[in-house]
Amino acid sequence: MKKINAIKITKNQLVTDLVAQMKEAGFGARKIGIASNIANKMFSEQDCKVFLGLAGAMVPAGMKQILIDLINKKHIDVLVTTGANLTHDLIEALGDEHYHCDTWNDDEFQKKGYDRMYNVFMKNEVYEKLENFFESNWEELKSTTNLKDFIKKIGELLPENSNSILKACYNNSVDIYSPALADSGIGLMVWGRIASGKKISIDAFDDMKEIIDTAWTAKKKGVIYIGGGTPKNFIQQSLQFSSGADYGIQITTDSAASGGS
């Protein structure tokens, strides 16, 4: 049992100093402080493989750069994410943007050619650029044999100056897994090529072997989950065949009662 220490805010205070104080407080603030300590430990251990599970719509919400910085700083070894996040990352890599909309009329948005995700929207025409990208690069993409290598090839094909998760992972040799890739705009683009008679043969189960191999051979393992869902479960499955994770952090809005946490 330890005494609660009141958080003190001072002029020009650094965020790191504020977070360090939080572990001496209570409720959610203490959890943030403890999570910060865990992150520092896992990032500082050279032999620790860090698996990041990224669910939700993090890219449209503006969280992309945080992920890119973590990757470029060599803090992430394996990324497991949704096809939606990769789709929106690719949309921005190809030159389009996401926009704020604090008020909206969906009928008007539809007439003007916009898609809405809560209070974020984008142009319908972004899918035309996606379609052109997959059409013009299909010969290279169809030579891949599993989802991980298919995603890696997308990152390779992007321009070198692309500020994207896909490109950052390719440049830093970070494996990206997206077991539910079909459930996304990218999945629709691939299906569209197949439906028009173009062939591709991808083993959707091969990725499981590869991520298990990474978990099995790692001396130490750390996990970070943003949300839960498929990315979290895919990582958890791979850890079942080893000693589990040495470090773990989850940031989620789920409650234990719903089973999501």
C-alpha positions in Angstrom: 0.0 0.0 0.0 1.4 3.4 -1.0 0.3 6.9 -0.6 -1.3 8.7 -3.6 0.8 11.6 -4.7 -1.1 14.5 -6.2 -0.1 15.4 -9.8 1.5 18.8 -10.1 1.4 20.7 -13.4 4.1 23.3 -14.0 4.8 25.8 -16.7 6.7 24.3 -19.8 6.3 20.9 -18.3 7.2 18.0 -20.6 4.6 15.3 -21.4 7.2 12.7 -20.2 7.4 14.4 -16.8 3.6 14.5 -16.5 3.3 10.8 -17.4 6.0 9.9 -14.9 3.9 11.5 -12.1 0.8 9.6 -13.2 2.0 6.3 -11.9 1.8 7.8 -8.4 -1.8 8.8 -8.9 -5.0 6.6 -9.1 -7.5 5.3 -11.5 -6.7 5.5 -15.3 -3.8 7.9 -14.7 -1.9 5.3 -12.8 -2.4 2.8 -15.6 -0.9 5.3 -18.1 2.2 5.8 -15.9 2.7 2.0 -15.4 2.2 1.4 -19.2 4.9 4.1 -19.9 7.3 2.2 -17.7 6.5 -1.1 -19.4 7.1 0.5 -22.8 10.4 1.9 -21.8 11.6 -1.5 -20.6 10.5 -3.4 -23.6 11.9 -0.9 -26.0 15.3 -0.8 -24.2 15.8 -4.6 -24.3 17.8 -5.4 -27.4 16.6 -9.0 -27.6 12.9 -8.2 -27.1 10.7 -8.7 -30.1 7.8 -6.2 -30.0 4.5 -7.2 -31.6 2.0 -4.4 -32.2 -1.6 -5.2 -32.8 -3.4 -2.3 -34.4 -7.2 -2.4 -34.7 -9.8 0.4 -35.2 -9.6 3.2 -37.7 -6.3 4.7 -36.5 -5.1 6.1 -39.8 -8.2 8.1 -40.7 -8.2 9.4 -37.1 -4.7 10.9 -37.6 -2.6 8.4 -35.6 -0.5 7.3 -38.6 2.6 9.4 -37.8 2.9 7.9 -34.3 3.1 4.4 -35.9 5.6 5.6 -38.5 7.8 7.1 -35.8 7.8 4.0 -33.7 8.7 1.9 -36.7 11.5 4.3 -37.8 12.9 4.3 -34.3 13.1 0.4 -34.5 10.7 0.0 -31.6 8.4 -2.3 -33.5 9.4 -5.7 -35.0 6.0 -7.1 -36.1 2.8 -5.2 -37.0 -0.5 -7.0 -37.2 -3.3 -4.7 -38.3 -6.7 -4.5 -40.1 -7.0 -4.3 -43.9 -8.9 -1.0 -43.3 -5.9 0.7 -41.7 -3.7 -0.5 -44.6 -6.2 0.7 -47.1 -6.4 4.2 -45.6 -2.6 4.3 -45.3 -2.3 3.4 -49.0 -4.9 6.0 -49.9 -2.8 8.7 -48.2 0.4 7.3 -49.7 -1.2 7.7 -53.2 -1.8 11.4 -52.5 -5.3 11.7 -51.0 -6.3 12.9 -47.6 -8.9 12.5 -44.8 -10.9 15.5 -43.6 -12.8 16.7 -40.5 -16.5 16.9 -40.5 -18.0 18.1 -37.2 -21.5 18.3 -38.7 -22.8 16.4 -41.6 -25.7 15.5 -43.8 -25.1 12.0 -45.3 -27.5 12.6 -48.2 -25.5 15.7 -49.2 -22.2 13.9 -48.7 -23.4 11.1 -51.0 -24.4 13.6 -53.7 -21.1 15.4 -53.5 -19.1 12.1 -53.6 -17.8 11.7 -50.1 -17.6 8.8 -47.7 -18.0 9.4 -43.9 -16.4 7.5 -41.0 -17.9 9.1 -37.8 -16.5 12.7 -38.0 -13.9 12.0 -40.7 -14.6 11.9 -44.4 -12.8 11.3 -47.7 -13.6 11.5 -51.4 -15.1 8.5 -53.2 -12.6 9.0 -56.0 -9.8 7.7 -53.8 -10.9 4.2 -54.9 -10.1 5.1 -58.5 -6.5 5.7 -57.5 -6.5 2.5 -55.6 -7.8 0.6 -58.6 -5.2 2.2 -60.9 -2.4 1.2 -58.4 -3.4 -2.4 -58.3 -4.1 -2.6 -62.1 -0.7 -1.1 -63.0 1.2 -3.2 -60.5 -0.7 -6.4 -60.8 2.0 -8.4 -62.5 4.4 -7.8 -59.6 1.8 -8.3 -56.9 0.5 -11.6 -58.3 3.9 -13.2 -57.9 3.6 -13.1 -54.1 2.5 -16.3 -52.4 1.2 -15.2 -48.9 -0.5 -12.2 -47.4 2.7 -10.9 -45.6 4.7 -10.8 -48.9 1.7 -9.3 -50.8 1.6 -6.4 -48.3 5.4 -6.1 -48.3 5.3 -5.8 -52.1 2.8 -2.9 -51.8 5.2 -1.1 -49.5 8.1 -1.7 -51.9 6.1 -0.4 -54.9 5.3 2.9 -53.2 7.5 6.0 -54.0 10.5 6.3 -51.7 9.2 9.6 -50.3 5.9 8.1 -49.2 5.1 9.0 -45.6 3.2 5.8 -44.9 3.2 2.8 -42.5 3.5 0.4 -45.5 6.7 2.2 -46.7 8.2 2.6 -43.2 7.7 -1.2 -42.6 9.3 -2.0 -45.9 12.3 0.3 -45.3 12.8 -1.1 -41.8 12.2 -4.8 -42.6 9.2 -4.9 -40.3 6.8 -7.7 -41.1 3.1 -6.7 -41.6 0.4 -9.2 -41.1 -3.3 -8.6 -41.9 -5.2 -11.9 -41.5 -8.5 -10.2 -42.4 -7.2 -8.3 -45.5 -10.2 -9.4 -47.6 -12.3 -7.2 -45.2 -11.1 -3.9 -46.7 -10.8 -1.7 -49.7 -7.6 -3.5 -50.7 -9.5 -6.8 -50.5 -12.1 -5.4 -52.9 -9.4 -4.3 -55.3 -7.9 -7.8 -55.3 -11.3 -9.4 -55.8 -12.0 -7.0 -58.6 -8.9 -8.2 -60.5 -9.8 -11.8 -59.9 -13.4 -11.3 -61.0 -12.1 -9.8 -64.2 -10.1 -12.9 -65.0 -6.7 -12.1 -63.5 -5.1 -14.9 -61.5 -3.4 -14.7 -58.1 -2.6 -17.6 -55.7 -2.1 -16.6 -52.1 -1.9 -19.0 -49.1 -3.8 -17.2 -46.4 -2.6 -19.7 -43.8 1.1 -19.5 -44.5 1.4 -16.3 -42.4 0.5 -18.2 -39.3 3.6 -20.3 -39.6 5.8 -17.3 -40.1 4.6 -15.3 -37.1 4.8 -18.5 -34.9 8.4 -18.9 -36.0 9.1 -15.3 -35.0 7.5 -15.8 -31.6 9.2 -19.2 -31.1 12.7 -17.9 -31.8 12.5 -14.6 -29.9 14.5 -14.5 -26.6 12.0 -12.1 -25.1 8.6 -10.8 -26.4 6.6 -7.6 -25.8 3.0 -6.9 -27.0 1.2 -3.7 -27.5 -2.5 -3.8 -28.5 -4.4 -0.8 -29.8 -7.9 -2.1 -29.5 -8.4 -5.8 -29.7 -10.1 -7.9 -32.4 -8.3 -9.9 -35.1 -4.9 -8.2 -34.7 -4.7 -9.0 -31.0 -6.0 -12.6 -31.4 -3.5 -13.3 -34.3 -0.6 -12.3 -32.0 -2.0 -14.1 -29.0 -2.3 -17.3 -31.1 1.4 -17.1 -32.1 2.5 -16.7 -28.5 0.7 -19.9 -27.4 3.5 -21.9 -28.9 6.2 -20.1 -26.9 6.5 -18.9 -23.3 4.1 -16.0 -23.9 4.9 -12.3 -23.6 7.3 -10.8 -21.1 5.8 -7.4 -21.5 2.3 -6.3 -22.4 0.3 -3.1 -22.9 -3.3 -2.7 -24.2 -5.0 0.6 -25.0 -8.7 -0.1 -25.5 -12.2 1.3 -24.9 -13.5 -2.3 -24.2 -14.6 -3.5 -20.8 -13.8 -6.9 -19.4 -17.5 -7.7 -19.3 -17.8 -7.7 -23.1 -14.8 -10.0 -23.6 -13.0 -7.4 -25.7 -10.3 -6.6 -23.3 
